[in-house]
Amino acid sequence: MSGPVIPDPEFDLKRLEPARWMALRFVADAALRAELEALAVLDHDWRRVRRAAANPLMGEIRLAWWRETLEAGRMEQHPALSALKAARSEDRLAVPALLRAIDAHARVLDPDALGDESDLEAFFDDALGGVLETAVALCGAPNMALPKVAELAGFSLLARSPNAFVRPKSWA
C-alpha cells in the first residue's frame, strides 16, 4: 500500500507522529494496520481539540459531535470511523473506552481541570487508556495493566512536550 489508509489531508501520521507511524509498520496484517491507523487519526483529532478550538465551548461542541456520532454508530461520518466499521460490526471496537477518551478530552477543556498529578493520572487513564484499550481490543489481545501503561505514555508525552496541557492564551 503506497498511500495513506485514511485519506485526510490534514492528518499525515508519518509527519505528525513518526514513532506511532513506525510502530504500525510492524503490524503485518494490513487490515489491522488500517484499523490501528484509523484509531491514531481519532486519537490525534481528539488531542488537538484543546489547541485548535477558539474557546472551550467550541471544543465541547466538536467533542460532543464525536461522542454522538460514535454512540449512534454513524461510521460513515468520518473516514477514520469508516475504516473502523467492520471492527464495530464484529464487536472488536471498544466503544465505551473510546467514549471515555472523548469525555476525558472534554473534561480538560476546563482550564483548571489539570490542577495536580492526580488530575493528570485520571486524564491519562481515561484519554490514553481508552485508546490503548481499543487498540488491544482490535488486536484481540487480553486486557492487561492498561491504566498504568496509559499513565506512563501520558507522562512520557508530557516530558517531551511540557506545554501540551497548558491552557491556550486565547482562552484567557
Salt bridges, closest charged atoms under 4 A:
GLU10 OE1 - ARG48 NH2 3.44
GLU17 OE1 - ARG20 NE 3.60
GLU17 OE2 - HIS44 ND1 3.07
GLU17 OE2 - ARG47 NH2 2.51
GLU35 OE2 - ARG92 NH2 2.68
ASP43 OD2 - ARG20 NH2 2.77
ASP43 OD2 - ARG47 NE 3.25
ASP45 OD1 - ARG48 NH2 2.82
ASP45 OD1 - ARG62 NH2 2.71
GLU71 OE2 - ARG67 NH1 2.66
GLU90 OE1 - ARG92 NE 2.77
ASP103 OD1 - ARG67 NE 2.70
ASP126 OD1 - ARG100 NE 3.35
ASP126 OD2 - ARG107 NH2 3.00
GLU133 OE1 - ARG100 NH1 3.31
GLU151 OE1 - LYS148 NZ 3.32
